[in-house]
Amino acid sequence: MVKGGVVEEFRAADGGSYALKKLPEITLAFWVMKIAATTLGETAGDLLAQTLRLGYFLTTVVLLLVFVTTLAVQLGSRAYNPFFYWAVILSTSTAGTTISDFMNRDASGKYLATGTGSLGWGPQGLGLGYPVGAAILISLLIAVFAVWKQTGLTFAIRDINTLRGEGLFWSAILVSNTLGTSMGDFLADSSGLGYAGSALLILGLLGLLLALRYVPAASNVLLFWLAFVLTRPLGATVGDFLTKPVAKGGLALGTLGSSAVLLALLFGMVGFAHTREKRRVAVPGAGVVSVSSS
């Protein structure tokens, strides 16, 4: 067993087989990477669906296939690997962007770029609107957590060490990232707060959750999931702020350039985390078995 590290062995309830924990510790670096991944998910989703004009439907289909592929790799791995884990986070963030847009938008003029007559290839979107779309996604997220609770498995990320628990975790992540996109787009586009105002509001809410962490009666597990959901609309508003035209309150940096910079930033942070993880699990010592994360 590797003591004190991210990768640990947990004895099964029946006292027999062992399972490897494959999810990261929740640290400041985790939240920085989460925000970077969700922001990249927003810009990359818009790059594929809007800039490259693949449309929300086709992009969603492709990204869901990417999600299934990265999830299969993550579930099939024997130990925590930062590249595998963050690849799934990024795929859920990117897919969540286009799923949300497909649900909420349609081919009406307010969603079309100047000089275009459609949202791209395929169906143009369901046009449910942000309130209805958010209500559906909230219901789905509640359903996932209800099923999760019925299994009796822990909601605490640091203690998830079974295939079923990890599957439920990733189901919640996909739905919450899609919900977060809807929330972010609503705040930025329909609330009147704009991109910067929306980001400041979400940062304020995250600050409140951080303060509640020091309240003994507050559930750390609940605070984690609330923060996890809120970082997605933060990424959505920051992503829009980076890419949207100046006339709409953005910086007009473009989806391609913004995505490239964010990808390089995230790749660098994940690479650093991977190096640290390999060093952590390779600590020599009597009676200690090293577990490689590669």
C-alpha positions in Angstrom: 0.0 0.0 0.0 1.2 3.5 -0.7 0.4 5.5 2.3 -0.6 9.2 2.0 -0.7 9.2 -1.7 -3.6 9.5 -4.2 -3.3 5.9 -5.3 -4.2 3.6 -2.5 -5.5 0.1 -2.1 -8.8 -0.4 -0.3 -9.9 -3.7 1.0 -13.4 -4.7 -0.3 -16.3 -4.9 2.2 -16.1 -8.7 2.0 -12.5 -8.7 3.1 -11.4 -10.2 -0.2 -10.4 -8.4 -3.3 -8.8 -5.0 -3.6 -9.7 -2.0 -5.6 -7.5 0.9 -6.7 -8.6 4.4 -6.0 -8.4 6.4 -9.3 -9.6 9.8 -8.5 -7.5 12.8 -7.4 -7.1 14.5 -4.1 -9.1 17.8 -3.8 -6.5 20.5 -3.6 -6.1 24.1 -4.9 -4.4 22.7 -7.9 -7.4 20.5 -8.6 -9.7 23.5 -8.7 -7.4 25.5 -10.9 -7.3 22.6 -13.4 -11.0 22.2 -13.1 -11.7 25.8 -14.1 -9.1 25.6 -16.9 -10.8 22.5 -18.2 -14.3 23.9 -18.1 -13.2 27.1 -19.8 -11.5 25.1 -22.5 -14.6 23.0 -22.8 -16.6 26.1 -23.5 -14.2 27.5 -26.1 -13.5 24.2 -27.8 -17.2 23.3 -28.0 -17.9 26.7 -29.6 -14.9 26.2 -31.9 -16.2 23.0 -33.3 -19.9 23.8 -33.4 -19.8 27.5 -34.4 -16.4 28.5 -35.8 -15.9 25.3 -37.8 -19.7 25.2 -38.4 -20.1 21.6 -37.6 -23.3 22.4 -35.8 -24.5 21.5 -32.3 -26.0 18.1 -33.3 -23.0 16.6 -35.2 -20.5 18.1 -32.7 -22.5 16.6 -29.8 -22.5 13.2 -31.4 -18.8 13.3 -32.0 -18.0 14.6 -28.5 -20.2 12.0 -26.8 -18.1 9.3 -28.7 -15.0 11.0 -27.4 -16.4 11.0 -23.9 -17.3 7.2 -24.1 -13.7 6.5 -25.3 -12.0 8.5 -22.6 -14.3 7.1 -20.0 -13.5 3.5 -21.1 -9.8 4.3 -20.8 -10.3 5.8 -17.3 -12.5 2.9 -16.1 -10.1 0.4 -17.5 -7.0 1.9 -15.9 -5.5 0.2 -12.8 -4.5 3.3 -11.0 -5.0 7.1 -10.9 -3.5 8.7 -14.0 -3.9 12.5 -14.3 -4.0 12.4 -18.1 -6.8 9.8 -18.1 -8.8 11.6 -15.4 -8.5 15.1 -16.9 -9.2 13.8 -20.4 -12.6 12.7 -19.2 -13.2 16.0 -17.4 -12.4 17.8 -20.6 -14.6 15.6 -22.7 -17.6 16.1 -20.4 -17.0 19.9 -20.4 -16.8 20.1 -24.2 -19.7 17.7 -24.7 -21.7 19.6 -22.0 -21.2 22.8 -24.0 -22.8 21.5 -27.2 -25.4 19.4 -25.5 -26.6 22.5 -23.6 -26.5 24.6 -26.7 -28.4 22.0 -28.7 -31.1 21.8 -26.0 -31.5 25.5 -25.4 -30.9 27.2 -28.8 -32.5 27.2 -32.2 -31.9 28.9 -35.6 -33.5 32.2 -34.6 -31.5 35.3 -35.3 -30.3 35.9 -31.7 -28.2 32.7 -31.8 -26.7 33.2 -35.3 -23.4 34.8 -36.1 -23.5 37.8 -38.4 -23.9 36.8 -42.0 -25.0 33.2 -41.3 -28.3 31.6 -41.8 -28.0 28.4 -39.8 -26.3 26.9 -36.7 -24.4 24.5 -38.9 -25.0 21.0 -40.2 -27.9 18.9 -39.0 -30.8 19.7 -36.7 -30.7 23.3 -35.6 -31.4 22.8 -31.9 -34.5 22.1 -29.8 -35.0 25.7 -28.7 -36.1 24.8 -25.2 -34.6 27.9 -23.7 -32.4 28.2 -20.7 -35.1 27.8 -17.9 -36.6 24.7 -19.4 -33.2 23.2 -20.3 -31.9 23.9 -16.8 -35.0 22.3 -15.2 -34.5 19.2 -17.2 -30.9 18.9 -16.4 -31.5 19.6 -12.7 -34.0 16.8 -12.7 -31.5 14.5 -14.4 -28.8 15.4 -11.8 -31.2 14.8 -8.9 -32.1 11.4 -10.5 -28.4 10.4 -10.8 -27.8 11.3 -7.1 -31.0 9.5 -6.1 -29.8 6.3 -7.8 -26.4 6.8 -6.3 -27.9 7.1 -2.8 -29.9 3.9 -3.3 -26.7 2.0 -4.0 -25.4 2.9 -0.6 -22.1 4.0 -2.1 -20.2 7.1 -0.8 -20.6 10.5 -2.4 -17.1 11.5 -1.2 -14.7 11.6 -4.1 -11.7 10.6 -2.0 -13.4 7.3 -1.0 -14.8 6.2 -4.4 -13.0 3.0 -5.2 -15.5 0.7 -7.1 -16.4 0.5 -10.8 -20.1 1.2 -10.1 -19.2 4.2 -7.9 -16.9 5.6 -10.5 -19.6 5.1 -13.2 -22.1 7.1 -11.1 -19.5 9.8 -10.4 -18.9 10.3 -14.2 -22.6 10.3 -14.9 -23.0 13.1 -12.4 -20.1 15.0 -13.9 -21.5 14.9 -17.4 -24.9 16.1 -16.3 -23.5 18.7 -14.0 -21.2 20.1 -16.7 -24.1 20.4 -19.1 -26.2 22.1 -16.4 -23.3 24.4 -15.6 -23.1 25.5 -19.3 -26.8 26.3 -19.3 -26.4 28.3 -16.1 -23.4 30.2 -17.4 -25.0 31.0 -20.8 -28.2 32.2 -19.0 -26.3 34.5 -16.7 -24.1 35.9 -19.5 -26.7 36.2 -22.2 -30.1 36.7 -20.5 -29.6 38.0 -17.0 -28.1 41.4 -17.9 -25.0 40.8 -15.9 -22.7 40.3 -18.9 -19.7 38.1 -18.9 -17.6 39.9 -16.3 -20.6 40.4 -14.0 -21.6 36.8 -14.2 -18.1 35.6 -13.5 -17.9 37.9 -10.4 -21.2 36.6 -9.2 -20.1 33.0 -9.5 -16.8 33.7 -7.8 -18.7 35.3 -5.0 -20.8 32.1 -4.6 -17.6 30.0 -4.6 -16.2 32.2 -2.0 -19.3 31.7 0.2 -18.9 27.9 -0.2 -15.3 28.2 0.8 -16.3 30.1 3.9 -18.9 27.5 4.7 -16.2 24.9 4.7 -15.2 26.1 8.1 -18.6 25.8 9.5 -18.7 22.5 11.5 -22.3 21.7 10.6 -21.7 22.1 6.8 -21.3 18.9 4.8 -18.0 18.9 3.0 -19.4 16.5 0.4 -22.3 18.8 -0.4 -20.0 21.8 -0.6 -17.8 19.9 -3.0 -20.6 19.1 -5.4 -22.0 22.6 -5.2 -18.6 24.0 -6.0 -18.1 21.4 -8.8 -21.3 22.5 -10.5 -20.5 26.2 -10.0 -17.1 26.0 -11.6 -18.7 25.0 -14.9 -20.8 28.2 -15.4 -17.6 30.1 -14.3 -15.8 28.4 -17.1 -18.6 29.1 -19.5 -18.7 32.8 -18.7 -14.9 33.2 -18.8 -14.8 31.3 -22.1 -17.4 33.6 -23.6 -15.6 36.6 -22.2 -12.4 35.5 -24.0 -14.0 34.7 -27.3 -17.0 36.9 -27.9 -16.8 40.2 -29.8 -15.9 43.4 -28.0 -19.4 44.8 -29.0 -20.9 42.1 -26.9 -18.6 42.6 -23.9 -16.0 40.1 -24.8 -12.3 40.3 -25.6 -12.6 38.9 -29.2 -9.6 36.6 -28.8 -11.3 33.9 -30.9 -12.2 30.3 -30.1 -9.1 28.9 -31.8 -6.5 31.0 -30.1 -8.2 30.8 -26.7 -8.6 27.0 -27.0 -4.9 26.6 -27.9 -3.7 28.7 -25.0 -6.0 26.9 -22.5 -5.1 23.5 -23.9 -1.4 24.2 -23.4 -2.0 25.5 -19.9 -4.1 22.5 -18.9 -1.6 20.1 -20.5 1.2 21.7 -18.6 -0.6 21.4 -15.3 -1.7 17.8 -15.9 1.9 16.9 -16.9 3.2 18.4 -13.7 0.5 16.5 -11.7 1.5 13.3 -13.5 5.2 13.8 -12.6 4.3 14.5 -8.9 2.1 11.4 -8.8 4.8 9.1 -10.2 7.2 10.5 -7.6 4.7 10.0 -4.8 4.0 6.4 -5.5 7.6 5.5 -6.1 8.7 6.2 -2.5 11.0 3.4 -1.5 10.7 1.8 1.9 10.5 -1.5 3.7 7.1 -3.1 3.2 5.9 -0.5 0.8 4.8 -1.5 -2.7 5.1 1.1 -5.4 2.1 1.5 -7.7 2.8 3.2 -11.0 0.2 5.6 -12.4 1.4 5.2 -15.9 
